Amino acid sequence: MNIFVGSLPFSINEADLRDSFEAYGAVSSVKIITDKFTGRSKGFGFVEMPNEAEALKAIEELNGATVSGRTIIVNKSIPKE
């Protein structure tokens, strides 16, 4: 399942984000979206988890959690059409 993670602190890196989600199960990929000109984080990213039950548990537990002083938003990613 692809998971959207928003309102991330700009200081967080992909390894930290992976660690947060691996507490709930296997993580196949993590991508923090960056500005193509500055390379700075845009404050959101995506986490891919192969097990749907673990992914739903991670969404339930992490949505609204505080990371480095910011309340993050975590939900199922809806693909663009």
DOMAR-270763 format. One record per atom (N, C-alpha, C): z negated, y, x negated; residue in one letter. Coordinates in steps of 0.02 Angstrom, whole numbers. Layout:
N
Z/Y/X/a
...
***
This chain:
81
0/-59/-43/m
0/0/0/m
0/62/-45/m
40/111/-26/n
43/173/-62/n
-7/222/-30/n
-49/252/-72/i
-103/295/-48/i
-94/365/-75/i
-97/415/-31/f
-94/485/-50/f
-165/509/-67/f
-172/546/-122/v
-237/574/-141/v
-226/649/-152/v
-257/691/-111/g
-248/763/-115/g
-311/800/-132/g
-304/865/-147/s
-359/909/-166/s
-394/885/-230/s
-355/855/-275/l
-384/832/-338/l
-400/891/-383/l
-454/885/-422/p
-467/936/-473/p
-411/935/-524/p
-391/993/-549/f
-335/996/-596/f
-351/962/-662/f
-416/951/-675/s
-437/921/-738/s
-434/844/-738/s
-426/813/-679/i
-427/740/-676/i
-362/711/-706/i
-369/654/-740/n
-309/622/-767/n
-298/555/-731/n
-241/523/-746/e
-223/462/-711/e
-273/405/-724/e
-300/402/-784/a
-349/350/-801/a
-412/357/-758/a
-436/419/-750/d
-495/431/-708/d
-482/412/-635/d
-423/430/-611/l
-405/414/-541/l
-401/339/-532/l
-371/305/-580/r
-366/231/-578/r
-436/200/-576/r
-482/225/-617/d
-550/199/-618/d
-583/205/-550/d
-573/261/-517/s
-603/272/-451/s
-580/220/-400/s
-516/203/-403/f
-488/156/-354/f
-499/84/-374/f
-503/69/-439/e
-514/0/-461/e
-582/-27/-440/e
-628/17/-421/a
-693/-5/-395/a
-684/-43/-330/a
-626/-35/-297/y
-613/-67/-232/y
-563/-124/-237/y
-531/-132/-294/g
-483/-187/-302/g
-429/-170/-353/g
-378/-213/-355/a
-323/-206/-403/a
-282/-144/-388/a
-262/-109/-442/v
-219/-50/-436/v
-156/-64/-476/v
-98/-60/-443/s
-35/-74/-479/s
-5/-13/-512/s
-17/47/-484/s
8/108/-516/s
-30/170/-492/s
-30/220/-536/v
-62/285/-521/v
-15/339/-546/v
-3/390/-505/k
41/445/-525/k
12/510/-499/k
-6/555/-545/i
-26/622/-527/i
36/666/-533/i
51/702/-480/i
111/743/-479/i
99/808/-519/i
147/823/-564/t
139/882/-606/t
198/930/-596/t
186/993/-612/d
238/1043/-609/d
287/1029/-666/d
352/1028/-651/k
401/1009/-703/k
409/1061/-757/k
388/1123/-744/f
395/1175/-795/f
333/1182/-838/f
274/1180/-807/t
212/1191/-845/t
178/1126/-865/t
194/1071/-830/g
161/1007/-844/g
92/1002/-814/g
70/1055/-780/r
3/1055/-749/r
3/1015/-684/r
-54/984/-670/s
-62/947/-608/s
-52/993/-548/s
-20/966/-496/k
-13/1003/-434/k
-71/990/-387/k
-119/947/-409/g
-179/935/-368/g
-173/878/-319/g
-120/838/-326/f
-115/779/-284/f
-79/723/-321/f
-85/663/-294/g
-53/606/-327/g
-50/547/-280/g
-28/491/-308/f
-20/429/-269/f
-48/370/-307/f
-79/325/-271/v
-107/263/-299/v
-77/206/-260/v
-52/156/-296/e
-23/97/-264/e
-71/38/-274/e
-91/8/-217/m
-135/-50/-218/m
-100/-107/-182/m
-93/-166/-215/p
-56/-221/-184/p
-91/-255/-125/p
-158/-254/-124/n
-196/-287/-70/n
-213/-235/-16/n
-186/-245/44/e
-195/-196/98/e
-268/-188/119/e
-306/-242/122/a
-376/-239/142/a
-416/-197/91/a
-403/-208/27/e
-437/-168/-25/e
-417/-95/-22/e
-353/-83/-8/a
-327/-14/-3/a
-360/23/55/a
-366/-11/112/l
-397/20/171/l
-471/35/158/l
-505/-9/122/k
-575/1/104/k
-582/62/58/k
-536/68/9/a
-536/125/-38/a
-524/190/0/a
-477/190/47/i
-463/250/87/i
-525/270/127/i
-556/221/159/e
-615/233/200/e
-673/262/158/e
-684/234/100/e
-740/254/58/e
-728/320/20/e
-666/331/-2/l
-652/388/-46/l
-630/451/-9/l
-605/445/53/n
-585/504/90/n
-646/548/103/n
-644/610/81/g
-701/655/89/g
-751/653/32/g
-739/609/-17/a
-784/605/-75/a
-776/668/-119/a
-828/683/-157/t
-825/740/-202/t
-810/717/-273/t
-758/747/-303/v
-739/732/-372/v
-736/798/-410/v
-779/804/-460/s
-782/866/-501/s
-788/928/-457/s
-830/924/-405/g
-842/981/-363/g
-791/993/-307/g
-741/951/-302/r
-690/959/-249/r
-692/900/-202/r
-686/913/-138/t
-683/861/-87/t
-611/836/-83/t
-601/772/-100/i
-533/746/-100/i
-513/718/-32/i
-447/717/-21/i
-418/689/39/i
-382/624/19/i
-397/570/53/v
-367/506/37/v
-342/475/102/v
-277/460/106/n
-250/426/164/n
-188/387/147/n
-166/347/194/k
-105/306/184/k
-46/353/177/k
-6/340/125/s
53/381/114/s
107/363/164/s
137/413/194/i
192/402/242/i
257/421/206/i
303/373/197/p
365/388/160/p
408/440/195/p
442/480/155/k
489/529/183/k
548/492/212/k
576/520/265/e
634/488/296/e
698/519/271/e
***
